Amino acid sequence: MRSFNLRTTVCLVLLGGLFWPVAYVGAQGNNISIPNPIGPDTLPGVILLIATVIFNLALWVSPLMIIVAGFYFITAGGNVEQLRTARTMIMWTLIGLAITMLSLGAIQLIETILGI
């Protein structure tokens, strides 16, 4: 008997979650307004937002990758292949960070020139 009550409660909660938009429409008078979750309403604003997110991710990932490459250097113990991997990792991390910085700067420069 107890499992039946639990099942009934779970079903009612799930069904209630399915029908809340209907109740919302009734409360608002047949108008549904969904706010923009991203923020900017223009294409240049969205592009700048995406570039900023990628830039912020690069600022977090780059130091981690350099630390990992440092561990490769420390634990190489004369292994030439591991030293080469560490150097390559640092080189590509710095190149990627430079590209993300230049891309964010280029987007802001274009916005300034166009007056957007």
HELIX and SHEET records of a PDB file:
HELIX    1   1 ARG A    2  LEU A   18  1                                  17    
HELIX    2   2 TRP A   20  GLN A   28  1                                   9    
HELIX    3   3 LEU A   43  ILE A   74  1                                  32    
HELIX    4   4 VAL A   80  LEU A  114  1                                  35    
END                                                                             
